[in-house]
Amino acid sequence: TVTTISSDGKVRMIRNGKTVEVDSIGAVGAIANMALKTSADFVIQLNTLHTTYLNPPTGTRPNQQHTLRTAVMGRVLKLCREHGKLLTSDDREFCRNVLMKWKKLCAEDLHREMLRLALKGL
């Protein structure tokens, strides 16, 4: 599955050769449901979620952005708790650094707390 966010803010997913437009929340769900088999898969998924959190699709209203960011946080927490064991020691250190820096960027207490819990899962 390949997920792209175009300049017009539309989220498109290519799965099995078919292109489908989805809303941003649907995209977060699809990203989080990708098969994880390696440490690299984990890092790629975390990076995609991080990018989605920091750069919500253009054209989304503030309440949609908040919902999207909260959904991303839930997926990050689940990713770390359920798949942290896949990480190599170097990748684990990298992911911990990303999460700690991300935590400093969060304006909302709930999101910071979810990242704190995600860090515990690594």
Accessible surface in RSA format (square Angstrom, percent):
REM  Atomic radii and reference values for relative SASA: ProtOr
REM  Chains: A
REM  Algorithm: Lee & Richards
REM  Probe-radius: 1.40
REM  Slices: 20
REM RES _ NUM      All-atoms   Total-Side   Main-Chain    Non-polar    All polar
REM                ABS   REL    ABS   REL    ABS   REL    ABS   REL    ABS   REL
RES THR A   1    70.15  49.9  11.19  11.3  58.96 140.5   2.16   2.9  67.99 102.8
RES VAL A   2    85.20  56.1  81.86  74.1   3.34   8.1  85.13  74.0   0.07   0.2
RES THR A   3    38.94  27.7  10.33  10.5  28.62  68.2   9.11  12.2  29.84  45.1
RES THR A   4    66.04  47.0  60.84  61.7   5.20  12.4  55.76  74.9  10.28  15.5
RES ILE A   5    73.12  41.6  42.21  31.4  30.91  74.5  42.21  30.4  30.91  83.9
RES SER A   6    34.98  29.6  21.65  28.9  13.33  30.7  30.88  65.8   4.10   5.8
RES SER A   7   116.29  98.3  81.00 108.1  35.29  81.3  59.84 127.4  56.45  79.1
RES ASP A   8    85.30  59.8  55.55  55.3  29.75  70.3  45.17 106.3  40.13  40.0
RES GLY A   9    12.59  15.5   0.00   N/A  12.59  15.5   1.65   4.5  10.95  24.5
RES LYS A  10    94.42  46.1  88.51  54.3   5.91  14.1  42.36  38.1  52.06  55.5
RES VAL A  11     4.70   3.1   2.70   2.4   1.99   4.8   2.70   2.3   1.99   5.4
RES ARG A  12    66.13  27.8  65.88  33.6   0.25   0.6  22.59  30.9  43.54  26.4
RES MET A  13    10.59   5.5  10.42   6.9   0.17   0.4   5.68   4.8   4.90   6.5
RES ILE A  14    72.68  41.4  70.45  52.5   2.24   5.4  70.45  50.7   2.24   6.1
RES ARG A  15   116.53  48.9 113.34  57.8   3.19   7.6  44.05  60.2  72.48  43.9
RES ASN A  16   143.95  99.3 100.64  97.3  43.32 104.3  39.68  95.5 104.28 100.8
RES GLY A  17    72.42  89.3   0.00   N/A  72.42  89.3  34.36  94.3  38.06  85.2
RES LYS A  18   147.76  72.1 143.24  87.9   4.52  10.8  89.85  80.9  57.91  61.7
RES THR A  19    85.98  61.2  56.06  56.8  29.92  71.3  36.20  48.6  49.78  75.3
RES VAL A  20    74.82  49.2  70.59  63.9   4.22  10.2  74.82  65.0   0.00   0.0
RES GLU A  21    96.73  55.5  71.72  54.3  25.01  59.5  29.87  57.8  66.85  54.6
RES VAL A  22    44.91  29.5  28.57  25.9  16.34  39.4  38.06  33.1   6.85  18.6
RES ASP A  23    99.78  69.9  82.81  82.4  16.97  40.1  45.80 107.8  53.98  53.8
RES SER A  24    15.45  13.1  11.40  15.2   4.06   9.3   2.81   6.0  12.65  17.7
RES ILE A  25    67.78  38.6  65.28  48.6   2.50   6.0  65.28  47.0   2.50   6.8
RES GLY A  26    34.13  42.1   0.00   N/A  34.13  42.1  27.96  76.7   6.17  13.8
RES ALA A  27     4.91   4.5   4.91   7.6   0.00   0.0   4.91   6.9   0.00   0.0
RES VAL A  28     0.79   0.5   0.79   0.7   0.00   0.0   0.79   0.7   0.00   0.0
RES GLY A  29    11.52  14.2   0.00   N/A  11.52  14.2  11.06  30.3   0.47   1.0
RES ALA A  30    15.85  14.6   9.27  14.3   6.58  15.0  13.88  19.5   1.97   5.2
RES ILE A  31     4.45   2.5   4.45   3.3   0.00   0.0   4.45   3.2   0.00   0.0
RES ALA A  32    20.56  18.9   3.36   5.2  17.20  39.1   3.36   4.7  17.20  45.6
RES ASN A  33   104.12  71.8  73.88  71.4  30.24  72.8  27.77  66.8  76.35  73.8
RES MET A  34    64.53  33.4  50.19  33.2  14.34  34.2  52.16  44.3  12.38  16.4
RES ALA A  35    75.59  69.5  48.08  74.2  27.51  62.6  58.24  82.0  17.35  46.0
RES LEU A  36    25.86  14.4   3.12   2.2  22.75  57.2   3.12   2.2  22.75  61.2
RES LYS A  37   159.28  77.7 136.46  83.7  22.82  54.3  84.53  76.1  74.75  79.6
RES THR A  38    68.50  48.7  63.63  64.5   4.87  11.6  66.22  89.0   2.27   3.4
RES SER A  39    12.40  10.5   8.90  11.9   3.50   8.1   8.90  19.0   3.50   4.9
RES ALA A  40    56.49  51.9  51.57  79.6   4.92  11.2  54.78  77.1   1.71   4.5
RES ASP A  41    44.63  31.3  40.68  40.5   3.95   9.3   6.25  14.7  38.38  38.3
RES PHE A  42     0.01   0.0   0.01   0.0   0.00   0.0   0.01   0.0   0.00   0.0
RES VAL A  43    31.55  20.8  30.98  28.0   0.57   1.4  30.98  26.9   0.57   1.5
RES ILE A  44   100.30  57.1  98.44  73.3   1.86   4.5 100.30  72.2   0.00   0.0
RES GLN A  45     2.55   1.4   1.58   1.2   0.98   2.3   1.07   2.3   1.49   1.1
RES LEU A  46     2.26   1.3   2.26   1.6   0.00   0.0   2.26   1.6   0.00   0.0
RES ASN A  47    88.42  61.0  84.22  81.4   4.20  10.1  16.22  39.0  72.20  69.8
RES THR A  48    42.06  29.9  38.44  39.0   3.63   8.6  24.44  32.8  17.63  26.6
RES LEU A  49     0.00   0.0   0.00   0.0   0.00   0.0   0.00   0.0   0.00   0.0
RES HIS A  50    38.77  21.2  38.77  27.0   0.00   0.0  24.99  25.8  13.79  16.0
RES THR A  51    64.58  45.9  62.93  63.8   1.66   3.9  50.76  68.2  13.83  20.9
RES THR A  52     9.66   6.9   9.14   9.3   0.52   1.2   4.76   6.4   4.90   7.4
RES TYR A  53    14.88   6.9  14.86   8.5   0.02   0.0   8.14   6.1   6.74   8.3
RES LEU A  54    67.66  37.7  49.39  35.3  18.27  45.9  50.43  35.4  17.24  46.4
RES ASN A  55    92.60  63.9  83.94  81.1   8.66  20.9  28.18  67.8  64.42  62.3
RES PRO A  56    21.54  15.7  10.02   9.1  11.51  41.9  10.02   8.3  11.51  71.6
RES PRO A  57     3.07   2.2   1.19   1.1   1.88   6.8   2.94   2.4   0.13   0.8
RES THR A  58    91.68  65.2  79.36  80.5  12.32  29.4  82.87 111.3   8.80  13.3
RES GLY A  59    80.03  98.7   0.00   N/A  80.03  98.7  43.65 119.8  36.39  81.5
RES THR A  60    28.65  20.4  17.65  17.9  11.01  26.2  18.53  24.9  10.12  15.3
RES ARG A  61   144.51  60.7 141.58  72.2   2.93   7.0  60.81  83.1  83.71  50.7
RES PRO A  62   111.29  81.1 104.72  95.5   6.57  23.9 106.74  88.1   4.54  28.2
RES ASN A  63    97.70  67.4  87.93  85.0   9.77  23.5  43.98 105.9  53.72  51.9
RES GLN A  64    69.87  39.1  64.80  47.4   5.07  12.1  23.22  49.4  46.66  35.4
RES GLN A  65    49.90  27.9  49.72  36.3   0.18   0.4   1.68   3.6  48.22  36.6
RES HIS A  66    87.10  47.6  84.15  58.5   2.95   7.6  67.72  69.8  19.39  22.6
RES THR A  67    74.45  53.0  70.34  71.3   4.11   9.8  49.40  66.4  25.05  37.9
RES LEU A  68     0.35   0.2   0.35   0.3   0.00   0.0   0.35   0.2   0.00   0.0
RES ARG A  69    64.04  26.9  64.04  32.6   0.00   0.0  10.70  14.6  53.34  32.3
RES THR A  70    41.89  29.8  39.90  40.4   1.99   4.7  39.90  53.6   1.99   3.0
RES ALA A  71    30.26  27.8  16.62  25.6  13.64  31.0  28.31  39.9   1.95   5.2
RES VAL A  72     0.00   0.0   0.00   0.0   0.00   0.0   0.00   0.0   0.00   0.0
RES MET A  73     0.87   0.4   0.20   0.1   0.67   1.6   0.00   0.0   0.87   1.2
RES GLY A  74    27.93  34.4   0.00   N/A  27.93  34.4  22.24  61.0   5.69  12.7
RES ARG A  75    66.50  27.9  65.29  33.3   1.21   2.9   6.80   9.3  59.70  36.2
RES VAL A  76     0.50   0.3   0.50   0.5   0.00   0.0   0.50   0.4   0.00   0.0
RES LEU A  77    27.42  15.3  27.32  19.5   0.10   0.2  27.32  19.2   0.10   0.3
RES LYS A  78    93.99  45.9  88.94  54.6   5.06  12.0  52.59  47.3  41.40  44.1
RES LEU A  79     3.73   2.1   1.08   0.8   2.66   6.7   3.47   2.4   0.27   0.7
RES CYS A  80     0.05   0.0   0.00   0.0   0.05   0.1   0.00   0.0   0.05   0.1
RES ARG A  81   139.63  58.6 109.62  55.9  30.01  71.4  35.79  48.9 103.84  62.9
RES GLU A  82    83.58  48.0  74.27  56.2   9.31  22.2  34.50  66.7  49.08  40.1
RES HIS A  83    56.05  30.6  56.05  39.0   0.00   0.0  35.20  36.3  20.86  24.3
RES GLY A  84     1.96   2.4   0.00   N/A   1.96   2.4   1.05   2.9   0.91   2.0
RES LYS A  85   164.60  80.3 130.64  80.2  33.95  80.8 113.48 102.1  51.12  54.5
RES LEU A  86    53.46  29.8  37.00  26.5  16.45  41.4  40.64  28.5  12.82  34.5
RES LEU A  87    10.37   5.8   0.00   0.0  10.37  26.1   0.08   0.1  10.29  27.7
RES THR A  88    75.20  53.5  66.56  67.5   8.64  20.6  71.41  95.9   3.79   5.7
RES SER A  89    89.59  75.7  76.28 101.8  13.31  30.7  49.10 104.6  40.49  56.7
RES ASP A  90   110.59  77.5 103.90 103.4   6.70  15.8  29.60  69.7  80.99  80.8
RES ASP A  91    39.02  27.3  39.02  38.8   0.00   0.0   0.05   0.1  38.96  38.9
RES ARG A  92    67.18  28.2  67.18  34.2   0.00   0.0  27.85  38.1  39.33  23.8
RES GLU A  93   107.65  61.8 104.91  79.4   2.75   6.5  33.82  65.4  73.83  60.3
RES PHE A  94   102.64  51.3  98.70  61.1   3.94  10.2 102.25  62.0   0.39   1.1
RES CYS A  95     0.00   0.0   0.00   0.0   0.00   0.0   0.00   0.0   0.00   0.0
RES ARG A  96    85.98  36.1  85.98  43.8   0.00   0.0  19.91  27.2  66.08  40.0
RES ASN A  97    60.71  41.9  59.58  57.6   1.14   2.7  12.12  29.2  48.59  47.0
RES VAL A  98    29.94  19.7  26.95  24.4   2.99   7.2  29.30  25.5   0.64   1.7
RES LEU A  99     0.00   0.0   0.00   0.0   0.00   0.0   0.00   0.0   0.00   0.0
RES MET A 100    79.52  41.2  78.30  51.8   1.22   2.9  45.10  38.3  34.41  45.6
RES LYS A 101   140.46  68.5 138.23  84.8   2.24   5.3  85.35  76.8  55.12  58.7
RES TRP A 102     1.31   0.5   0.00   0.0   1.31   3.1   0.13   0.1   1.18   1.9
RES LYS A 103    60.33  29.4  60.33  37.0   0.00   0.0  29.10  26.2  31.22  33.3
RES LYS A 104   174.58  85.2 140.28  86.1  34.30  81.7  92.36  83.1  82.23  87.6
RES LEU A 105   116.57  64.9  87.72  62.8  28.86  72.5  91.07  64.0  25.50  68.6
RES CYS A 106     7.21   5.5   0.00   0.0   7.21  17.0   1.03   2.6   6.18   6.7
RES ALA A 107   102.40  94.2  67.18 103.7  35.23  80.1  75.92 106.9  26.49  70.2
RES GLU A 108    56.62  32.5  51.52  39.0   5.11  12.2  34.00  65.8  22.63  18.5
RES ASP A 109   101.48  71.1  95.59  95.1   5.89  13.9  37.61  88.5  63.87  63.7
RES LEU A 110    88.46  49.3  82.13  58.8   6.33  15.9  86.48  60.7   1.98   5.3
RES HIS A 111     3.92   2.1   3.92   2.7   0.00   0.0   2.87   3.0   1.05   1.2
RES ARG A 112    73.65  30.9  73.65  37.5   0.00   0.0  25.40  34.7  48.25  29.2
RES GLU A 113    75.82  43.5  74.95  56.7   0.87   2.1  37.77  73.0  38.06  31.1
RES MET A 114    30.20  15.6  29.61  19.6   0.59   1.4  28.45  24.2   1.75   2.3
RES LEU A 115     0.25   0.1   0.25   0.2   0.00   0.0   0.25   0.2   0.00   0.0
RES ARG A 116    83.63  35.1  83.11  42.4   0.52   1.2  41.34  56.5  42.29  25.6
RES LEU A 117    48.88  27.2  48.44  34.7   0.44   1.1  48.44  34.0   0.44   1.2
RES ALA A 118     0.21   0.2   0.21   0.3   0.00   0.0   0.21   0.3   0.00   0.0
RES LEU A 119    15.78   8.8  14.94  10.7   0.85   2.1  15.20  10.7   0.58   1.6
RES LYS A 120   152.15  74.2 116.67  71.6  35.48  84.5  80.01  72.0  72.14  76.8
RES GLY A 121    26.63  32.8   0.00   N/A  26.63  32.8  12.40  34.0  14.23  31.9
RES LEU A 122    32.24  18.0   0.02   0.0  32.23  81.0   9.80   6.9  22.44  60.4
END  Absolute sums over single chains surface
CHAIN  1 A     7024.0       5759.9       1264.1       3967.5       3056.5
END  Absolute sums over all chains
TOTAL          7024.0       5759.9       1264.1       3967.5       3056.5
